[in-house]
Amino acid sequence: MPLAAGGIRLEHIDIGGGVGIRYRDETPPPLDDYARVLLERLGGRAERLIVEPGRSLVATPAGC
């Protein structure tokens, strides 16, 4: 059931951060590809989209 059908109205969608952080041997997606997918999936929504890609510039995975 969609949230709106249950009377829940979102004001924003926060997808967090961590883009570009390697946790194992995976290859992070290029940011333009990531943004393109977000826009394809969420571009027509009324809610404000919050993305925090800056964390990838300062964070490292645990144990590094």
mmCIF file as Biopython writes it, N, C-alpha, C and O atoms, coordinates in Angstrom:
data_model
#
loop_
_atom_site.group_PDB
_atom_site.id
_atom_site.type_symbol
_atom_site.label_atom_id
_atom_site.label_alt_id
_atom_site.label_comp_id
_atom_site.label_asym_id
_atom_site.label_entity_id
_atom_site.label_seq_id
_atom_site.pdbx_PDB_ins_code
_atom_site.Cartn_x
_atom_site.Cartn_y
_atom_site.Cartn_z
_atom_site.occupancy
_atom_site.B_iso_or_equiv
_atom_site.auth_seq_id
_atom_site.auth_asym_id
_atom_site.pdbx_PDB_model_num
ATOM 1   N N  . MET A ? 1  ? 0.850  -1.169 0.000   1.0 0.0 1  A 1 
ATOM 2   C CA . MET A ? 1  ? 0.000  0.000  0.000   1.0 0.0 1  A 1 
ATOM 3   C C  . MET A ? 1  ? 0.899  1.237  0.000   1.0 0.0 1  A 1 
ATOM 4   O O  . MET A ? 1  ? 1.807  1.334  0.826   1.0 0.0 1  A 1 
ATOM 5   N N  . PRO A ? 2  ? 0.666  2.171  -0.901  1.0 0.0 2  A 1 
ATOM 6   C CA . PRO A ? 2  ? 1.433  3.418  -0.894  1.0 0.0 2  A 1 
ATOM 7   C C  . PRO A ? 2  ? 1.215  4.170  0.420   1.0 0.0 2  A 1 
ATOM 8   O O  . PRO A ? 2  ? 0.141  4.093  1.017   1.0 0.0 2  A 1 
ATOM 9   N N  . LEU A ? 3  ? 2.225  4.886  0.856   1.0 0.0 3  A 1 
ATOM 10  C CA . LEU A ? 3  ? 2.114  5.641  2.109   1.0 0.0 3  A 1 
ATOM 11  C C  . LEU A ? 3  ? 0.949  6.614  2.084   1.0 0.0 3  A 1 
ATOM 12  O O  . LEU A ? 3  ? 0.216  6.733  3.066   1.0 0.0 3  A 1 
ATOM 13  N N  . ALA A ? 4  ? 0.772  7.317  0.960   1.0 0.0 4  A 1 
ATOM 14  C CA . ALA A ? 4  ? -0.306 8.306  0.859   1.0 0.0 4  A 1 
ATOM 15  C C  . ALA A ? 4  ? -1.673 7.656  1.072   1.0 0.0 4  A 1 
ATOM 16  O O  . ALA A ? 4  ? -2.568 8.278  1.644   1.0 0.0 4  A 1 
ATOM 17  N N  . ALA A ? 5  ? -1.840 6.431  0.624   1.0 0.0 5  A 1 
ATOM 18  C CA . ALA A ? 5  ? -3.111 5.736  0.805   1.0 0.0 5  A 1 
ATOM 19  C C  . ALA A ? 5  ? -3.386 5.466  2.284   1.0 0.0 5  A 1 
ATOM 20  O O  . ALA A ? 5  ? -4.537 5.304  2.691   1.0 0.0 5  A 1 
ATOM 21  N N  . GLY A ? 6  ? -2.321 5.419  3.081   1.0 0.0 6  A 1 
ATOM 22  C CA . GLY A ? 6  ? -2.463 5.223  4.514   1.0 0.0 6  A 1 
ATOM 23  C C  . GLY A ? 6  ? -2.510 6.529  5.288   1.0 0.0 6  A 1 
ATOM 24  O O  . GLY A ? 6  ? -2.466 6.528  6.518   1.0 0.0 6  A 1 
ATOM 25  N N  . GLY A ? 7  ? -2.599 7.654  4.565   1.0 0.0 7  A 1 
ATOM 26  C CA . GLY A ? 7  ? -2.678 8.955  5.212   1.0 0.0 7  A 1 
ATOM 27  C C  . GLY A ? 7  ? -1.342 9.541  5.614   1.0 0.0 7  A 1 
ATOM 28  O O  . GLY A ? 7  ? -1.294 10.512 6.370   1.0 0.0 7  A 1 
ATOM 29  N N  . ILE A ? 8  ? -0.252 8.964  5.119   1.0 0.0 8  A 1 
ATOM 30  C CA . ILE A ? 8  ? 1.088  9.461  5.450   1.0 0.0 8  A 1 
ATOM 31  C C  . ILE A ? 8  ? 1.599  10.304 4.296   1.0 0.0 8  A 1 
ATOM 32  O O  . ILE A ? 8  ? 1.695  9.830  3.164   1.0 0.0 8  A 1 
ATOM 33  N N  . ARG A ? 9  ? 1.927  11.563 4.588   1.0 0.0 9  A 1 
ATOM 34  C CA . ARG A ? 9  ? 2.417  12.489 3.572   1.0 0.0 9  A 1 
ATOM 35  C C  . ARG A ? 9  ? 3.876  12.830 3.855   1.0 0.0 9  A 1 
ATOM 36  O O  . ARG A ? 9  ? 4.208  13.308 4.940   1.0 0.0 9  A 1 
ATOM 37  N N  . LEU A ? 10 ? 4.733  12.586 2.892   1.0 0.0 10 A 1 
ATOM 38  C CA . LEU A ? 10 ? 6.150  12.912 3.034   1.0 0.0 10 A 1 
ATOM 39  C C  . LEU A ? 10 ? 6.409  14.343 2.598   1.0 0.0 10 A 1 
ATOM 40  O O  . LEU A ? 10 ? 5.798  14.833 1.648   1.0 0.0 10 A 1 
ATOM 41  N N  . GLU A ? 11 ? 7.319  15.010 3.296   1.0 0.0 11 A 1 
ATOM 42  C CA . GLU A ? 11 ? 7.768  16.337 2.893   1.0 0.0 11 A 1 
ATOM 43  C C  . GLU A ? 11 ? 9.096  16.253 2.164   1.0 0.0 11 A 1 
ATOM 44  O O  . GLU A ? 11 ? 9.384  17.074 1.294   1.0 0.0 11 A 1 
ATOM 45  N N  . HIS A ? 12 ? 9.903  15.269 2.514   1.0 0.0 12 A 1 
ATOM 46  C CA . HIS A ? 12 ? 11.191 15.095 1.849   1.0 0.0 12 A 1 
ATOM 47  C C  . HIS A ? 12 ? 11.565 13.611 1.828   1.0 0.0 12 A 1 
ATOM 48  O O  . HIS A ? 12 ? 11.020 12.802 2.578   1.0 0.0 12 A 1 
ATOM 49  N N  . ILE A ? 13 ? 12.505 13.282 0.952   1.0 0.0 13 A 1 
ATOM 50  C CA . ILE A ? 13 ? 13.072 11.941 0.870   1.0 0.0 13 A 1 
ATOM 51  C C  . ILE A ? 13 ? 14.570 12.108 1.050   1.0 0.0 13 A 1 
ATOM 52  O O  . ILE A ? 13 ? 15.223 12.750 0.228   1.0 0.0 13 A 1 
ATOM 53  N N  . ASP A ? 14 ? 15.118 11.544 2.106   1.0 0.0 14 A 1 
ATOM 54  C CA . ASP A ? 14 ? 16.545 11.650 2.414   1.0 0.0 14 A 1 
ATOM 55  C C  . ASP A ? 14 ? 17.187 10.316 2.089   1.0 0.0 14 A 1 
ATOM 56  O O  . ASP A ? 14 ? 16.961 9.327  2.786   1.0 0.0 14 A 1 
ATOM 57  N N  . ILE A ? 15 ? 17.991 10.282 1.026   1.0 0.0 15 A 1 
ATOM 58  C CA . ILE A ? 15 ? 18.626 9.021  0.652   1.0 0.0 15 A 1 
ATOM 59  C C  . ILE A ? 15 ? 20.031 8.904  1.236   1.0 0.0 15 A 1 
ATOM 60  O O  . ILE A ? 15 ? 20.756 7.955  0.935   1.0 0.0 15 A 1 
ATOM 61  N N  . GLY A ? 16 ? 20.416 9.872  2.074   1.0 0.0 16 A 1 
ATOM 62  C CA . GLY A ? 16 ? 21.679 9.776  2.790   1.0 0.0 16 A 1 
ATOM 63  C C  . GLY A ? 16 ? 22.881 10.054 1.921   1.0 0.0 16 A 1 
ATOM 64  O O  . GLY A ? 16 ? 22.802 10.791 0.938   1.0 0.0 16 A 1 
ATOM 65  N N  . GLY A ? 17 ? 23.986 9.461  2.291   1.0 0.0 17 A 1 
ATOM 66  C CA . GLY A ? 17 ? 25.241 9.702  1.589   1.0 0.0 17 A 1 
ATOM 67  C C  . GLY A ? 17 ? 26.032 8.421  1.452   1.0 0.0 17 A 1 
ATOM 68  O O  . GLY A ? 17 ? 25.471 7.326  1.421   1.0 0.0 17 A 1 
ATOM 69  N N  . GLY A ? 18 ? 27.327 8.570  1.372   1.0 0.0 18 A 1 
ATOM 70  C CA . GLY A ? 18 ? 28.185 7.406  1.255   1.0 0.0 18 A 1 
ATOM 71  C C  . GLY A ? 18 ? 28.507 7.019  -0.170  1.0 0.0 18 A 1 
ATOM 72  O O  . GLY A ? 18 ? 29.175 6.009  -0.395  1.0 0.0 18 A 1 
ATOM 73  N N  . VAL A ? 19 ? 28.055 7.789  -1.132  1.0 0.0 19 A 1 
ATOM 74  C CA . VAL A ? 19 ? 28.370 7.479  -2.525  1.0 0.0 19 A 1 
ATOM 75  C C  . VAL A ? 19 ? 29.877 7.607  -2.720  1.0 0.0 19 A 1 
ATOM 76  O O  . VAL A ? 19 ? 30.478 8.617  -2.355  1.0 0.0 19 A 1 
ATOM 77  N N  . GLY A ? 20 ? 30.470 6.587  -3.292  1.0 0.0 20 A 1 
ATOM 78  C CA . GLY A ? 20 ? 31.904 6.623  -3.553  1.0 0.0 20 A 1 
ATOM 79  C C  . GLY A ? 20 ? 32.742 5.954  -2.487  1.0 0.0 20 A 1 
ATOM 80  O O  . GLY A ? 20 ? 33.945 5.776  -2.678  1.0 0.0 20 A 1 
ATOM 81  N N  . ILE A ? 21 ? 32.141 5.576  -1.370  1.0 0.0 21 A 1 
ATOM 82  C CA . ILE A ? 21 ? 32.896 4.890  -0.320  1.0 0.0 21 A 1 
ATOM 83  C C  . ILE A ? 21 ? 32.960 3.413  -0.651  1.0 0.0 21 A 1 
ATOM 84  O O  . ILE A ? 21 ? 31.938 2.775  -0.904  1.0 0.0 21 A 1 
ATOM 85  N N  . ARG A ? 22 ? 34.164 2.877  -0.646  1.0 0.0 22 A 1 
ATOM 86  C CA . ARG A ? 22 ? 34.351 1.448  -0.911  1.0 0.0 22 A 1 
ATOM 87  C C  . ARG A ? 22 ? 34.369 0.702  0.406   1.0 0.0 22 A 1 
ATOM 88  O O  . ARG A ? 22 ? 35.150 1.024  1.301   1.0 0.0 22 A 1 
ATOM 89  N N  . TYR A ? 23 ? 33.516 -0.286 0.524   1.0 0.0 23 A 1 
ATOM 90  C CA . TYR A ? 23 ? 33.458 -1.097 1.730   1.0 0.0 23 A 1 
ATOM 91  C C  . TYR A ? 23 ? 34.175 -2.427 1.523   1.0 0.0 23 A 1 
ATOM 92  O O  . TYR A ? 23 ? 34.659 -3.038 2.477   1.0 0.0 23 A 1 
ATOM 93  N N  . ARG A ? 24 ? 34.239 -2.861 0.283   1.0 0.0 24 A 1 
ATOM 94  C CA . ARG A ? 24 ? 34.968 -4.071 -0.092  1.0 0.0 24 A 1 
ATOM 95  C C  . ARG A ? 24 ? 35.722 -3.738 -1.374  1.0 0.0 24 A 1 
ATOM 96  O O  . ARG A ? 24 ? 36.368 -2.694 -1.459  1.0 0.0 24 A 1 
ATOM 97  N N  . ASP A ? 25 ? 35.646 -4.610 -2.367  1.0 0.0 25 A 1 
ATOM 98  C CA . ASP A ? 25 ? 36.338 -4.380 -3.632  1.0 0.0 25 A 1 
ATOM 99  C C  . ASP A ? 25 ? 35.413 -3.876 -4.721  1.0 0.0 25 A 1 
ATOM 100 O O  . ASP A ? 25 ? 35.758 -3.940 -5.901  1.0 0.0 25 A 1 
ATOM 101 N N  . GLU A ? 26 ? 34.221 -3.367 -4.343  1.0 0.0 26 A 1 
ATOM 102 C CA . GLU A ? 26 ? 33.286 -2.893 -5.350  1.0 0.0 26 A 1 
ATOM 103 C C  . GLU A ? 26 ? 33.767 -1.568 -5.955  1.0 0.0 26 A 1 
ATOM 104 O O  . GLU A ? 26 ? 34.586 -0.853 -5.375  1.0 0.0 26 A 1 
ATOM 105 N N  . THR A ? 27 ? 33.233 -1.274 -7.126  1.0 0.0 27 A 1 
ATOM 106 C CA . THR A ? 27 ? 33.533 -0.014 -7.800  1.0 0.0 27 A 1 
ATOM 107 C C  . THR A ? 27 ? 32.310 0.893  -7.681  1.0 0.0 27 A 1 
ATOM 108 O O  . THR A ? 27 ? 31.240 0.551  -8.185  1.0 0.0 27 A 1 
ATOM 109 N N  . PRO A ? 28 ? 32.455 2.048  -7.020  1.0 0.0 28 A 1 
ATOM 110 C CA . PRO A ? 28 ? 31.314 2.960  -6.892  1.0 0.0 28 A 1 
ATOM 111 C C  . PRO A ? 28 ? 30.868 3.479  -8.256  1.0 0.0 28 A 1 
ATOM 112 O O  . PRO A ? 28 ? 31.688 3.610  -9.165  1.0 0.0 28 A 1 
ATOM 113 N N  . PRO A ? 29 ? 29.587 3.773  -8.405  1.0 0.0 29 A 1 
ATOM 114 C CA . PRO A ? 29 ? 29.125 4.308  -9.692  1.0 0.0 29 A 1 
ATOM 115 C C  . PRO A ? 29 ? 29.608 5.740  -9.881  1.0 0.0 29 A 1 
ATOM 116 O O  . PRO A ? 29 ? 29.767 6.471  -8.903  1.0 0.0 29 A 1 
ATOM 117 N N  . PRO A ? 30 ? 29.843 6.149  -11.124 1.0 0.0 30 A 1 
ATOM 118 C CA . PRO A ? 30 ? 30.146 7.560  -11.372 1.0 0.0 30 A 1 
ATOM 119 C C  . PRO A ? 30 ? 28.964 8.416  -10.892 1.0 0.0 30 A 1 
ATOM 120 O O  . PRO A ? 30 ? 27.810 8.017  -11.051 1.0 0.0 30 A 1 
ATOM 121 N N  . LEU A ? 31 ? 29.241 9.571  -10.315 1.0 0.0 31 A 1 
ATOM 122 C CA . LEU A ? 31 ? 28.186 10.405 -9.748  1.0 0.0 31 A 1 
ATOM 123 C C  . LEU A ? 31 ? 27.142 10.819 -10.772 1.0 0.0 31 A 1 
ATOM 124 O O  . LEU A ? 31 ? 25.965 10.934 -10.428 1.0 0.0 31 A 1 
ATOM 125 N N  . ASP A ? 32 ? 27.537 11.046 -12.025 1.0 0.0 32 A 1 
ATOM 126 C CA . ASP A ? 32 ? 26.535 11.429 -13.021 1.0 0.0 32 A 1 
ATOM 127 C C  . ASP A ? 32 ? 25.577 10.277 -13.323 1.0 0.0 32 A 1 
ATOM 128 O O  . ASP A ? 32 ? 24.395 10.512 -13.576 1.0 0.0 32 A 1 
ATOM 129 N N  . ASP A ? 33 ? 26.071 9.026  -13.299 1.0 0.0 33 A 1 
ATOM 130 C CA . ASP A ? 33 ? 25.185 7.867  -13.482 1.0 0.0 33 A 1 
ATOM 131 C C  . ASP A ? 33 ? 24.231 7.738  -12.294 1.0 0.0 33 A 1 
ATOM 132 O O  . ASP A ? 33 ? 23.045 7.466  -12.476 1.0 0.0 33 A 1 
ATOM 133 N N  . TYR A ? 34 ? 24.741 7.930  -11.097 1.0 0.0 34 A 1 
ATOM 134 C CA . TYR A ? 34 ? 23.934 7.853  -9.878  1.0 0.0 34 A 1 
ATOM 135 C C  . TYR A ? 34 ? 22.831 8.919  -9.906  1.0 0.0 34 A 1 
ATOM 136 O O  . TYR A ? 34 ? 21.671 8.628  -9.611  1.0 0.0 34 A 1 
ATOM 137 N N  . ALA A ? 35 ? 23.200 10.143 -10.262 1.0 0.0 35 A 1 
ATOM 138 C CA . ALA A ? 35 ? 22.225 11.233 -10.333 1.0 0.0 35 A 1 
ATOM 139 C C  . ALA A ? 35 ? 21.164 10.953 -11.395 1.0 0.0 35 A 1 
ATOM 140 O O  . ALA A ? 35 ? 19.986 11.241 -11.187 1.0 0.0 35 A 1 
ATOM 141 N N  . ARG A ? 36 ? 21.574 10.399 -12.521 1.0 0.0 36 A 1 
ATOM 142 C CA . ARG A ? 36 ? 20.628 10.094 -13.603 1.0 0.0 36 A 1 
ATOM 143 C C  . ARG A ? 36 ? 19.572 9.081  -13.128 1.0 0.0 36 A 1 
ATOM 144 O O  . ARG A ? 36 ? 18.385 9.243  -13.412 1.0 0.0 36 A 1 
ATOM 145 N N  . VAL A ? 37 ? 20.003 8.043  -12.411 1.0 0.0 37 A 1 
ATOM 146 C CA . VAL A ? 37 ? 19.064 7.042  -11.901 1.0 0.0 37 A 1 
ATOM 147 C C  . VAL A ? 37 ? 18.120 7.671  -10.883 1.0 0.0 37 A 1 
ATOM 148 O O  . VAL A ? 37 ? 16.920 7.396  -10.897 1.0 0.0 37 A 1 
ATOM 149 N N  . LEU A ? 38 ? 18.655 8.515  -9.996  1.0 0.0 38 A 1 
ATOM 150 C CA . LEU A ? 38 ? 17.790 9.186  -9.023  1.0 0.0 38 A 1 
ATOM 151 C C  . LEU A ? 38 ? 16.719 10.017 -9.720  1.0 0.0 38 A 1 
ATOM 152 O O  . LEU A ? 38 ? 15.548 9.969  -9.344  1.0 0.0 38 A 1 
ATOM 153 N N  . LEU A ? 39 ? 17.115 10.767 -10.721 1.0 0.0 39 A 1 
ATOM 154 C CA . LEU A ? 39 ? 16.152 11.604 -11.439 1.0 0.0 39 A 1 
ATOM 155 C C  . LEU A ? 39 ? 15.125 10.763 -12.186 1.0 0.0 39 A 1 
ATOM 156 O O  . LEU A ? 39 ? 13.951 11.128 -12.241 1.0 0.0 39 A 1 
ATOM 157 N N  . GLU A ? 40 ? 15.554 9.641  -12.763 1.0 0.0 40 A 1 
ATOM 158 C CA . GLU A ? 40 ? 14.611 8.757  -13.458 1.0 0.0 40 A 1 
ATOM 159 C C  . GLU A ? 40 ? 13.564 8.208  -12.490 1.0 0.0 40 A 1 
ATOM 160 O O  . GLU A ? 40 ? 12.387 8.101  -12.835 1.0 0.0 40 A 1 
ATOM 161 N N  . ARG A ? 41 ? 13.997 7.862  -11.279 1.0 0.0 41 A 1 
ATOM 162 C CA . ARG A ? 41 ? 13.098 7.233  -10.310 1.0 0.0 41 A 1 
ATOM 163 C C  . ARG A ? 41 ? 12.305 8.229  -9.472  1.0 0.0 41 A 1 
ATOM 164 O O  . ARG A ? 41 ? 11.160 7.964  -9.104  1.0 0.0 41 A 1 
ATOM 165 N N  . LEU A ? 42 ? 12.915 9.381  -9.168  1.0 0.0 42 A 1 
ATOM 166 C CA . LEU A ? 42 ? 12.299 10.303 -8.218  1.0 0.0 42 A 1 
ATOM 167 C C  . LEU A ? 42 ? 12.046 11.694 -8.776  1.0 0.0 42 A 1 
ATOM 168 O O  . LEU A ? 42 ? 11.516 12.548 -8.065  1.0 0.0 42 A 1 
ATOM 169 N N  . GLY A ? 43 ? 12.410 11.947 -10.026 1.0 0.0 43 A 1 
ATOM 170 C CA . GLY A ? 43 ? 12.355 13.283 -10.600 1.0 0.0 43 A 1 
ATOM 171 C C  . GLY A ? 43 ? 10.995 13.944 -10.638 1.0 0.0 43 A 1 
ATOM 172 O O  . GLY A ? 43 ? 10.923 15.171 -10.564 1.0 0.0 43 A 1 
ATOM 173 N N  . GLY A ? 44 ? 9.934  13.206 -10.750 1.0 0.0 44 A 1 
ATOM 174 C CA . GLY A ? 44 ? 8.618  13.811 -10.858 1.0 0.0 44 A 1 
ATOM 175 C C  . GLY A ? 44 ? 7.877  13.963 -9.539  1.0 0.0 44 A 1 
ATOM 176 O O  . GLY A ? 44 ? 6.719  14.379 -9.522  1.0 0.0 44 A 1 
ATOM 177 N N  . ARG A ? 45 ? 8.534  13.629 -8.432  1.0 0.0 45 A 1 
ATOM 178 C CA . ARG A ? 45 ? 7.861  13.665 -7.134  1.0 0.0 45 A 1 
ATOM 179 C C  . ARG A ? 45 ? 7.806  15.085 -6.576  1.0 0.0 45 A 1 
ATOM 180 O O  . ARG A ? 45 ? 8.633  15.929 -6.921  1.0 0.0 45 A 1 
ATOM 181 N N  . ALA A ? 46 ? 6.835  15.337 -5.718  1.0 0.0 46 A 1 
ATOM 182 C CA . ALA A ? 46 ? 6.661  16.660 -5.113  1.0 0.0 46 A 1 
ATOM 183 C C  . ALA A ? 46 ? 7.571  16.861 -3.900  1.0 0.0 46 A 1 
ATOM 184 O O  . ALA A ? 46 ? 7.863  17.996 -3.524  1.0 0.0 46 A 1 
ATOM 185 N N  . GLU A ? 47 ? 8.019  15.760 -3.287  1.0 0.0 47 A 1 
ATOM 186 C CA . GLU A ? 47 ? 8.850  15.882 -2.100  1.0 0.0 47 A 1 
ATOM 187 C C  . GLU A ? 47 ? 10.244 16.426 -2.449  1.0 0.0 47 A 1 
ATOM 188 O O  . GLU A ? 47 ? 10.739 16.252 -3.562  1.0 0.0 47 A 1 
ATOM 189 N N  . ARG A ? 48 ? 10.847 17.078 -1.474  1.0 0.0 48 A 1 
ATOM 190 C CA . ARG A ? 48 ? 12.223 17.565 -1.648  1.0 0.0 48 A 1 
ATOM 191 C C  . ARG A ? 48 ? 13.149 16.361 -1.497  1.0 0.0 48 A 1 
ATOM 192 O O  . ARG A ? 48 ? 12.989 15.572 -0.566  1.0 0.0 48 A 1 
ATOM 193 N N  . LEU A ? 49 ? 14.107 16.216 -2.395  1.0 0.0 49 A 1 
ATOM 194 C CA . LEU A ? 49 ? 15.072 15.122 -2.355  1.0 0.0 49 A 1 
ATOM 195 C C  . LEU A ? 49 ? 16.353 15.619 -1.693  1.0 0.0 49 A 1 
ATOM 196 O O  . LEU A ? 49 ? 16.923 16.629 -2.106  1.0 0.0 49 A 1 
ATOM 197 N N  . ILE A ? 50 ? 16.801 14.904 -0.666  1.0 0.0 50 A 1 
ATOM 198 C CA . ILE A ? 50 ? 18.019 15.275 0.050   1.0 0.0 50 A 1 
ATOM 199 C C  . ILE A ? 50 ? 19.068 14.209 -0.229  1.0 0.0 50 A 1 
ATOM 200 O O  . ILE A ? 50 ? 18.834 13.021 -0.003  1.0 0.0 50 A 1 
ATOM 201 N N  . VAL A ? 51 ? 20.228 14.640 -0.722  1.0 0.0 51 A 1 
ATOM 202 C CA . VAL A ? 51 ? 21.349 13.757 -1.031  1.0 0.0 51 A 1 
ATOM 203 C C  . VAL A ? 51 ? 22.592 14.374 -0.397  1.0 0.0 51 A 1 
ATOM 204 O O  . VAL A ? 51 ? 22.794 15.587 -0.472  1.0 0.0 51 A 1 
ATOM 205 N N  . GLU A ? 52 ? 23.413 13.553 0.218   1.0 0.0 52 A 1 
ATOM 206 C CA . GLU A ? 52 ? 24.612 14.053 0.878   1.0 0.0 52 A 1 
ATOM 207 C C  . GLU A ? 52 ? 25.861 13.377 0.321   1.0 0.0 52 A 1 
ATOM 208 O O  . GLU A ? 52 ? 26.521 12.625 1.038   1.0 0.0 52 A 1 
ATOM 209 N N  . PRO A ? 53 ? 26.199 13.629 -0.939  1.0 0.0 53 A 1 
ATOM 210 C CA . PRO A ? 53 ? 27.353 12.943 -1.525  1.0 0.0 53 A 1 
ATOM 211 C C  . PRO A ? 53 ? 28.684 13.419 -0.970  1.0 0.0 53 A 1 
ATOM 212 O O  . PRO A ? 53 ? 29.697 12.752 -1.180  1.0 0.0 53 A 1 
ATOM 213 N N  . GLY A ? 54 ? 28.724 14.548 -0.267  1.0 0.0 54 A 1 
ATOM 214 C CA . GLY A ? 54 ? 29.981 15.079 0.260   1.0 0.0 54 A 1 
ATOM 215 C C  . GLY A ? 54 ? 30.683 14.173 1.239   1.0 0.0 54 A 1 
ATOM 216 O O  . GLY A ? 54 ? 31.897 14.272 1.419   1.0 0.0 54 A 1 
ATOM 217 N N  . ARG A ? 55 ? 29.929 13.282 1.881   1.0 0.0 55 A 1 
ATOM 218 C CA . ARG A ? 55 ? 30.563 12.372 2.828   1.0 0.0 55 A 1 
ATOM 219 C C  . ARG A ? 55 ? 31.594 11.486 2.167   1.0 0.0 55 A 1 
ATOM 220 O O  . ARG A ? 55 ? 32.548 11.059 2.817   1.0 0.0 55 A 1 
ATOM 221 N N  . SER A ? 56 ? 31.423 11.201 0.885   1.0 0.0 56 A 1 
ATOM 222 C CA . SER A ? 56 ? 32.377 10.338 0.192   1.0 0.0 56 A 1 
ATOM 223 C C  . SER A ? 56 ? 33.752 10.988 0.104   1.0 0.0 56 A 1 
ATOM 224 O O  . SER A ? 56 ? 34.751 10.308 -0.129  1.0 0.0 56 A 1 
ATOM 225 N N  . LEU A ? 57 ? 33.801 12.298 0.289   1.0 0.0 57 A 1 
ATOM 226 C CA . LEU A ? 57 ? 35.077 13.007 0.220   1.0 0.0 57 A 1 
ATOM 227 C C  . LEU A ? 57 ? 35.859 12.917 1.514   1.0 0.0 57 A 1 
ATOM 228 O O  . LEU A ? 57 ? 37.079 13.084 1.503   1.0 0.0 57 A 1 
ATOM 229 N N  . VAL A ? 58 ? 35.189 12.658 2.637   1.0 0.0 58 A 1 
ATOM 230 C CA . VAL A ? 58 ? 35.857 12.700 3.916   1.0 0.0 58 A 1 
ATOM 231 C C  . VAL A ? 58 ? 35.808 11.394 4.692   1.0 0.0 58 A 1 
ATOM 232 O O  . VAL A ? 58 ? 36.554 11.234 5.658   1.0 0.0 58 A 1 
ATOM 233 N N  . ALA A ? 59 ? 34.967 10.471 4.306   1.0 0.0 59 A 1 
ATOM 234 C CA . ALA A ? 59 ? 34.790 9.237  5.072   1.0 0.0 59 A 1 
ATOM 235 C C  . ALA A ? 59 ? 35.606 8.102  4.470   1.0 0.0 59 A 1 
ATOM 236 O O  . ALA A ? 59 ? 35.879 8.069  3.270   1.0 0.0 59 A 1 
ATOM 237 N N  . THR A ? 60 ? 35.981 7.184  5.329   1.0 0.0 60 A 1 
ATOM 238 C CA . THR A ? 60 ? 36.619 5.951  4.880   1.0 0.0 60 A 1 
ATOM 239 C C  . THR A ? 60 ? 35.915 4.801  5.580   1.0 0.0 60 A 1 
ATOM 240 O O  . THR A ? 60 ? 35.365 4.989  6.665   1.0 0.0 60 A 1 
ATOM 241 N N  . PRO A ? 61 ? 35.920 3.619  4.988   1.0 0.0 61 A 1 
ATOM 242 C CA . PRO A ? 61 ? 35.277 2.488  5.643   1.0 0.0 61 A 1 
ATOM 243 C C  . PRO A ? 61 ? 35.995 2.111  6.945   1.0 0.0 61 A 1 
ATOM 244 O O  . PRO A ? 61 ? 37.186 2.377  7.109   1.0 0.0 61 A 1 
ATOM 245 N N  . ALA A ? 62 ? 35.272 1.505  7.843   1.0 0.0 62 A 1 
ATOM 246 C CA . ALA A ? 62 ? 35.845 1.075  9.114   1.0 0.0 62 A 1 
ATOM 247 C C  . ALA A ? 62 ? 36.990 0.101  8.862   1.0 0.0 62 A 1 
ATOM 248 O O  . ALA A ? 62 ? 36.915 -0.747 7.973   1.0 0.0 62 A 1 
ATOM 249 N N  . GLY A ? 63 ? 38.028 0.230  9.638   1.0 0.0 63 A 1 
ATOM 250 C CA . GLY A ? 63 ? 39.153 -0.695 9.537   1.0 0.0 63 A 1 
ATOM 251 C C  . GLY A ? 63 ? 40.224 -0.258 8.555   1.0 0.0 63 A 1 
ATOM 252 O O  . GLY A ? 63 ? 41.210 -0.972 8.373   1.0 0.0 63 A 1 
ATOM 253 N N  . CYS A ? 64 ? 40.063 0.880  7.924   1.0 0.0 64 A 1 
ATOM 254 C CA . CYS A ? 64 ? 41.090 1.309  6.967   1.0 0.0 64 A 1 
ATOM 255 C C  . CYS A ? 64 ? 42.109 2.204  7.636   1.0 0.0 64 A 1 
ATOM 256 O O  . CYS A ? 64 ? 43.049 2.663  6.986   1.0 0.0 64 A 1 
#
